[in-house]
């Protein structure tokens, strides 16, 4: 009985937000939608990016990644309302930094072509 309680505690403790397992096709469709909304640009640095499923070495655009704007490790949700498309460099650089503004406000700022990562996070 005691072991069961400890096991249950361990399982519940480790039910922290985790990425959902989605098929590559669903992921590809999500990236397509994000890129369409972001006009094919990285959310943070504005470099042109392309869905990595269509990427080839002759293409000069960087492959896109899905970034959780509010990191999962910091309580962010694993759903499309928290996703942005970003280049790999920005995704890795941002890591699990908590944004200083909401994603809704960030998307308004994104429409301004002069926005940079500094608009979204504190260094």
Residue frames as a rotation matrix with the C-alpha (Angstrom) as fourth column:
UNK 1
0.570 0.822 0.000 0.00
0.822 -0.570 0.000 0.00
0.000 0.000 -1.000 0.00
UNK 2
0.472 -0.468 -0.747 2.76
0.126 -0.803 0.582 2.43
-0.872 -0.369 -0.320 0.90
UNK 3
-0.604 -0.725 0.330 4.63
0.389 0.093 0.917 1.59
-0.695 0.682 0.225 -2.32
UNK 4
-0.095 0.667 0.739 1.50
0.991 -0.005 0.132 2.29
0.091 0.745 -0.660 -4.33
UNK 5
0.817 0.407 -0.409 1.17
0.484 -0.869 0.102 5.75
-0.314 -0.281 -0.907 -2.75
UNK 6
0.025 -0.892 -0.452 4.82
-0.001 -0.452 0.892 6.55
-1.000 -0.022 -0.012 -3.43
UNK 7
-0.648 -0.226 0.727 4.45
0.659 0.312 0.685 5.34
-0.382 0.923 -0.053 -7.01
UNK 8
0.345 0.855 0.387 1.28
0.935 -0.351 -0.058 7.38
0.086 0.381 -0.920 -7.49
UNK 9
0.672 -0.175 -0.719 3.06
0.193 -0.897 0.398 10.43
-0.715 -0.407 -0.569 -6.04
UNK 10
-0.403 -0.915 -0.014 5.98
0.142 -0.078 0.987 9.94
-0.904 0.396 0.162 -8.41
UNK 11
-0.435 0.314 0.844 3.70
0.896 0.240 0.373 9.50
-0.085 0.918 -0.386 -11.42
UNK 12
0.655 0.756 0.007 1.61
0.755 -0.655 -0.032 12.58
-0.019 0.026 -0.999 -10.57
UNK 13
0.396 -0.604 -0.692 4.73
0.120 -0.713 0.691 14.63
-0.910 -0.356 -0.210 -9.85
UNK 14
-0.655 -0.751 0.087 6.09
0.120 0.011 0.993 13.78
-0.746 0.660 0.083 -13.28
UNK 15
0.057 0.741 0.669 2.90
0.963 0.136 -0.233 14.64
-0.263 0.657 -0.706 -15.10
UNK 16
-0.214 -0.218 -0.952 4.36
0.059 -0.976 0.210 18.07
-0.975 -0.011 0.222 -15.75
UNK 17
0.676 0.522 -0.520 3.42
-0.429 -0.295 -0.854 19.54
-0.599 0.800 0.024 -19.07
UNK 18
-0.339 -0.752 0.565 4.84
0.149 0.550 0.822 17.39
-0.929 0.363 -0.074 -21.82
UNK 19
-0.612 0.066 -0.788 4.84
-0.751 -0.363 0.552 17.60
-0.249 0.930 0.272 -25.57
UNK 20
0.465 0.792 0.395 2.03
-0.455 0.597 -0.661 15.77
-0.760 0.128 0.638 -27.23
UNK 21
-0.627 -0.593 0.505 3.10
0.126 0.563 0.817 13.07
-0.769 0.576 -0.278 -29.62
UNK 22
0.485 0.766 -0.422 1.80
-0.351 -0.271 -0.896 14.16
-0.801 0.583 0.137 -32.99
UNK 23
0.507 -0.260 0.822 2.39
0.708 0.670 -0.224 12.69
-0.492 0.695 0.524 -36.39
UNK 24
-0.595 -0.793 -0.134 4.86
0.519 -0.506 0.688 14.31
-0.614 0.340 0.713 -38.75
UNK 25
-0.491 0.491 0.720 1.96
0.723 -0.231 0.651 15.16
0.485 0.840 -0.242 -41.05
UNK 26
0.633 0.724 -0.273 0.06
0.743 -0.470 0.477 16.98
0.218 -0.505 -0.835 -38.30
UNK 27
0.178 -0.673 -0.718 3.27
0.563 -0.528 0.635 18.78
-0.807 -0.517 0.285 -37.31
UNK 28
-0.745 -0.453 0.489 3.86
0.641 -0.286 0.712 19.73
-0.183 0.844 0.504 -40.94
UNK 29
-0.002 0.848 0.530 0.33
0.770 -0.337 0.542 21.14
0.638 0.409 -0.652 -41.18
UNK 30
0.682 0.183 -0.708 0.81
0.671 -0.542 0.506 23.15
-0.291 -0.820 -0.493 -37.98
UNK 31
-0.323 -0.879 -0.351 4.07
0.519 -0.475 0.710 24.60
-0.791 0.047 0.610 -39.32
UNK 32
-0.606 0.166 0.778 2.35
0.743 -0.233 0.628 25.44
0.285 0.958 0.018 -42.61
UNK 33
0.487 0.871 0.069 -0.39
0.750 -0.457 0.478 27.33
0.447 -0.181 -0.876 -40.72
UNK 34
0.496 -0.375 -0.783 2.11
0.567 -0.543 0.620 29.17
-0.657 -0.751 -0.057 -38.53
UNK 35
-0.598 -0.791 0.132 4.25
0.590 -0.322 0.741 30.14
-0.543 0.521 0.659 -41.52
UNK 36
-0.226 0.614 0.757 1.19
0.821 -0.298 0.487 31.38
0.525 0.731 -0.436 -43.38
UNK 37
0.776 0.569 -0.272 0.23
0.615 -0.587 0.526 33.60
0.140 -0.576 -0.806 -40.43
UNK 38
0.446 -0.709 -0.547 3.83
0.272 -0.475 0.837 34.79
-0.853 -0.522 -0.019 -40.01
UNK 39
0.890 -0.017 -0.455 4.37
-0.413 -0.451 -0.791 35.41
-0.192 0.892 -0.408 -43.73
UNK 40
0.821 -0.534 -0.200 7.11
0.313 0.715 -0.624 32.77
0.477 0.450 0.755 -43.89
UNK 41
0.044 -0.828 0.559 9.32
-0.351 -0.537 -0.767 34.49
0.935 -0.162 -0.314 -41.31
UNK 42
-0.456 -0.311 -0.834 10.84
0.676 0.490 -0.551 33.52
0.580 -0.815 -0.013 -37.97
UNK 43
0.606 0.786 -0.119 8.73
0.649 -0.402 0.647 34.98
0.461 -0.469 -0.754 -35.18
UNK 44
0.630 -0.390 -0.672 11.80
0.561 -0.369 0.741 36.41
-0.537 -0.844 -0.014 -33.46
UNK 45
-0.276 -0.890 -0.363 14.42
0.277 -0.435 0.857 37.46
-0.920 0.136 0.367 -36.02
UNK 46
0.475 0.656 -0.586 12.30
-0.385 -0.444 -0.809 37.77
-0.791 0.610 0.042 -39.19
UNK 47
-0.682 -0.685 -0.258 14.60
-0.577 0.287 0.765 35.60
-0.450 0.670 -0.590 -41.31
UNK 48
0.182 0.745 -0.642 12.74
-0.953 0.294 0.070 33.68
0.241 0.599 0.763 -44.02
UNK 49
-0.650 -0.307 0.696 12.06
-0.529 0.839 -0.124 30.11
-0.546 -0.449 -0.708 -42.98
UNK 50
-0.198 0.532 -0.823 10.50
-0.826 0.361 0.432 27.11
0.527 0.766 0.368 -44.68
UNK 51
0.724 0.496 0.478 8.71
-0.664 0.689 0.291 23.99
-0.185 -0.529 0.828 -43.49
UNK 52
-0.229 -0.939 0.258 11.50
-0.813 0.330 0.479 21.48
-0.535 -0.100 -0.839 -42.90
UNK 53
0.120 0.331 0.936 9.49
0.189 0.918 -0.349 18.77
-0.975 0.219 0.047 -44.67
UNK 54
0.925 0.216 0.314 9.97
0.347 -0.140 -0.927 20.71
-0.156 0.966 -0.204 -47.91
UNK 55
0.616 -0.741 -0.267 13.55
-0.553 -0.648 0.524 21.76
-0.562 -0.175 -0.809 -47.21
UNK 56
0.808 -0.525 0.267 16.38
0.587 0.682 -0.436 20.93
0.046 0.509 0.860 -49.54
UNK 57
0.113 -0.887 -0.448 20.02
0.771 -0.206 0.602 21.98
-0.626 -0.414 0.661 -49.49
UNK 58
-0.556 -0.320 0.767 19.61
0.792 -0.482 0.374 24.22
0.250 0.816 0.522 -52.53
UNK 59
0.506 0.796 0.332 17.01
0.561 -0.596 0.575 26.33
0.655 -0.105 -0.748 -50.72
UNK 60
-0.505 -0.772 0.387 18.47
0.253 -0.561 -0.788 29.38
0.825 -0.300 0.479 -49.01
UNK 61
0.210 0.643 0.736 15.73
-0.673 -0.451 0.586 29.54
0.709 -0.618 0.338 -46.40
UNK 62
-0.806 -0.479 0.349 16.27
-0.565 0.444 -0.696 28.05
0.178 -0.757 -0.628 -42.94
UNK 63
-0.441 0.675 -0.592 14.08
0.362 0.737 0.571 25.15
0.821 0.037 -0.569 -41.83
UNK 64
-0.068 0.546 0.835 11.30
-0.678 -0.639 0.363 26.13
0.732 -0.542 0.414 -39.41
UNK 65
-0.806 -0.052 -0.589 10.81
0.375 0.725 -0.577 24.74
0.457 -0.687 -0.565 -35.92
UNK 66
0.366 0.914 0.173 7.79
0.238 -0.272 0.933 24.96
0.900 -0.300 -0.317 -33.65
UNK 67
-0.803 -0.593 0.050 8.56
0.142 -0.272 -0.952 27.00
0.578 -0.757 0.303 -30.54
UNK 68
0.222 0.795 -0.564 6.40
0.912 0.035 0.408 27.08
0.344 -0.605 -0.718 -27.44
UNK 69
0.103 -0.165 0.981 6.21
0.065 -0.983 -0.172 30.85
0.993 0.082 -0.090 -26.88
UNK 70
0.302 -0.017 0.953 5.57
-0.940 -0.172 0.295 30.29
0.159 -0.985 -0.068 -23.17
UNK 71
-0.531 -0.674 -0.514 7.86
-0.649 0.713 -0.265 27.31
0.545 0.193 -0.816 -22.42
UNK 72
0.382 0.642 -0.664 6.33
-0.091 0.742 0.665 24.01
0.920 -0.194 0.342 -21.31
UNK 73
-0.224 -0.581 -0.782 8.90
0.731 0.430 -0.530 23.81
0.644 -0.691 0.328 -18.52
UNK 74
-0.993 -0.113 -0.035 7.56
0.110 -0.782 -0.614 27.11
0.042 -0.613 0.789 -17.17
UNK 75
-0.515 0.857 -0.033 3.87
0.202 0.083 -0.976 26.22
-0.833 -0.509 -0.216 -17.30
UNK 76
-0.536 0.284 -0.795 3.10
-0.783 -0.520 0.342 26.92
-0.316 0.806 0.501 -20.96
UNK 77
0.391 0.785 0.481 0.45
-0.400 0.616 -0.679 24.95
-0.829 0.073 0.555 -22.80
UNK 78
-0.758 -0.574 0.312 1.16
-0.012 0.490 0.872 22.41
-0.653 0.657 -0.378 -25.53
UNK 79
0.207 0.840 0.502 -1.39
0.749 0.195 -0.634 23.68
-0.630 0.507 -0.589 -28.02
UNK 80
-0.036 -0.256 0.966 -1.48
0.963 -0.268 -0.035 25.77
0.267 0.929 0.256 -31.16
UNK 81
0.858 0.387 0.338 -2.36
0.296 -0.910 0.290 28.97
0.420 -0.148 -0.895 -29.28
UNK 82
0.764 -0.640 -0.077 1.11
-0.166 -0.311 0.936 28.80
-0.623 -0.703 -0.343 -27.68
UNK 83
0.224 -0.682 0.696 3.04
0.799 0.538 0.270 27.87
-0.558 0.495 0.666 -30.86
UNK 84
0.678 -0.123 -0.725 5.12
-0.491 -0.809 -0.322 30.15
-0.547 0.574 -0.609 -33.05
UNK 85
0.825 -0.483 0.292 7.33
0.554 0.596 -0.581 29.20
0.107 0.641 0.760 -35.98
UNK 86
0.738 -0.649 -0.183 10.96
-0.505 -0.712 0.488 30.11
-0.447 -0.268 -0.854 -35.48
UNK 87
0.421 -0.716 -0.557 14.34
-0.503 0.328 -0.800 29.38
0.755 0.617 -0.222 -36.95
UNK 88
0.571 -0.236 -0.786 16.44
0.532 0.836 0.136 26.82
0.625 -0.496 0.603 -35.10
UNK 89
-0.527 -0.841 0.125 18.90
0.481 -0.417 -0.771 29.45
0.700 -0.346 0.624 -33.83
UNK 90
-0.436 0.432 0.789 16.19
-0.621 -0.780 0.084 31.58
0.651 -0.454 0.608 -32.19
UNK 91
0.638 0.707 -0.305 14.41
-0.300 0.594 0.747 28.52
0.709 -0.385 0.591 -30.80
UNK 92
0.287 -0.619 -0.731 17.60
0.754 0.617 -0.227 27.30
0.591 -0.486 0.644 -29.12
UNK 93
-0.686 -0.571 0.450 18.61
0.228 -0.757 -0.612 30.80
0.691 -0.317 0.650 -27.99
UNK 94
-0.068 0.760 0.646 15.22
-0.686 -0.506 0.523 31.50
0.724 -0.408 0.556 -26.41
UNK 95
-0.837 -0.300 -0.458 15.33
0.023 0.817 -0.576 28.11
0.547 -0.493 -0.677 -24.71
UNK 96
-0.126 0.824 -0.553 13.00
0.881 0.350 0.320 28.19
0.457 -0.447 -0.769 -21.70
UNK 97
-0.973 -0.195 -0.125 13.05
0.229 -0.889 -0.396 31.94
-0.034 -0.414 0.910 -21.10
UNK 98
-0.096 0.982 -0.165 9.66
0.885 0.008 -0.465 33.22
-0.455 -0.191 -0.870 -19.99
UNK 99
-0.348 0.010 0.937 8.39
0.695 -0.669 0.265 35.96
0.629 0.744 0.226 -22.31
UNK 100
-0.911 -0.045 -0.410 7.78
0.333 -0.668 -0.665 39.36
-0.244 -0.742 0.624 -20.76
UNK 101
-0.525 0.785 -0.329 4.50
-0.809 -0.581 -0.095 39.78
-0.266 0.216 0.939 -22.67
UNK 102
0.128 0.670 0.731 1.55
-0.185 0.740 -0.646 37.62
-0.974 -0.053 0.219 -23.65
UNK 103
-0.591 -0.329 0.737 1.50
0.569 0.477 0.670 35.80
-0.572 0.815 -0.095 -26.97
UNK 104
0.444 0.816 0.371 -1.45
0.875 -0.305 -0.376 37.93
-0.193 0.492 -0.849 -28.09
UNK 105
0.783 -0.237 -0.575 0.56
-0.132 -0.967 0.219 41.13
-0.608 -0.095 -0.788 -27.53
UNK 106
-0.265 -0.950 0.167 3.59
-0.054 0.188 0.981 39.50
-0.963 0.251 -0.101 -29.17
UNK 107
-0.231 0.242 0.942 1.58
0.897 0.429 0.109 38.71
-0.378 0.870 -0.316 -32.29
UNK 108
0.868 0.488 -0.087 0.51
0.437 -0.836 -0.332 42.36
-0.234 0.250 -0.939 -32.49
UNK 109
0.415 -0.809 -0.415 4.15
-0.404 -0.573 0.713 43.44
-0.815 -0.129 -0.565 -32.22
UNK 110
-0.255 -0.536 0.805 5.15
0.430 0.683 0.591 40.82
-0.866 0.497 0.056 -34.81
UNK 111
0.580 0.568 0.584 3.10
0.774 -0.162 -0.612 42.66
-0.253 0.807 -0.534 -37.42
UNK 112
0.849 -0.413 -0.329 5.62
-0.417 -0.907 0.061 45.51
-0.324 0.086 -0.942 -37.08
UNK 113
0.853 -0.497 -0.156 8.50
0.178 0.560 -0.809 44.56
0.490 0.663 0.566 -39.38
UNK 114
0.083 -0.880 0.468 11.04
-0.489 -0.445 -0.750 46.11
0.868 -0.166 -0.468 -36.98
UNK 115
0.754 0.237 0.612 10.28
-0.656 0.259 0.708 43.78
0.009 -0.936 0.352 -34.07
UNK 116
-0.188 -0.836 -0.516 13.06
-0.507 0.533 -0.678 41.61
0.841 0.134 -0.524 -32.67
UNK 117
-0.019 0.140 -0.990 13.42
0.567 0.817 0.105 39.05
0.823 -0.560 -0.095 -29.90
UNK 118
-0.908 -0.388 -0.158 14.13
0.351 -0.497 -0.793 41.91
0.229 -0.776 0.588 -27.48
UNK 119
-0.493 0.812 0.312 10.46
-0.673 -0.584 0.454 42.91
0.551 0.014 0.834 -27.84
UNK 120
0.387 0.739 -0.551 9.45
-0.327 0.669 0.667 39.58
0.862 -0.079 0.501 -26.36
UNK 121
0.678 -0.215 -0.703 12.01
0.646 0.631 0.431 38.58
0.351 -0.746 0.566 -23.72
UNK 122
0.834 -0.493 0.246 14.39
-0.551 -0.736 0.393 40.20
-0.013 -0.464 -0.886 -21.24
UNK 123
0.465 -0.752 -0.467 18.05
0.081 0.561 -0.824 39.27
0.881 0.346 0.322 -21.51
